[in-house]
């Protein structure tokens, strides 16, 4: 996102400040999503609330993101940055590690957060289904690379496996299990990461039979 200064070496002070501000806004979006379990009522996403969490003015948020569509698009593209992940997910092991990193990062930021202390919204962004489908397709590619035996399954069933795994590792799933069993977010993310690893290990040993209805 940053560009170099006139010397071509390091970003300027102004550019570094701008990047920190942009990151703070994206992180504010991630905080709202985490607290509300990944199912956000759009009415909760106000520029005033984002500005308050990010520690900037509403005018600053508008300057970076003139419309909600701009903000939503940037958040979707920069979700790893917003969640504080230090790596790109490139294989199944880092996929499971990523959810643990999210738990550790947000425990450091918000303390031992329990979702039962907050309301979980029930509405979704209008574009959420397209984004979820894209995430499923990305995971299908990863699964086929590391579990090539899955090619024996029809496309729809490979997508179903990916959708279940992505749901397991979603913020909403973490929030629900944390609320249901009175766990902290960090405890819930560790459990979810274990569940994902269990699924990956099982898929390495045994591929389920395709169901008959296509």
WOSULHU-V154634 format. One record per helix or strand. SS is the DSSP state (a for helix, b for strand). FROM is the first residue (numbers start at 1). TO is the last residue. If there is no record, write none. Layout:
SS:FROM:TO, SS:FROM:TO
This chain:
a:13:35, a:42:44, a:47:54, a:58:64, a:68:77, a:79:83, a:92:110, a:115:117, a:128:146, a:148:152, a:155:168, a:171:180, a:185:205
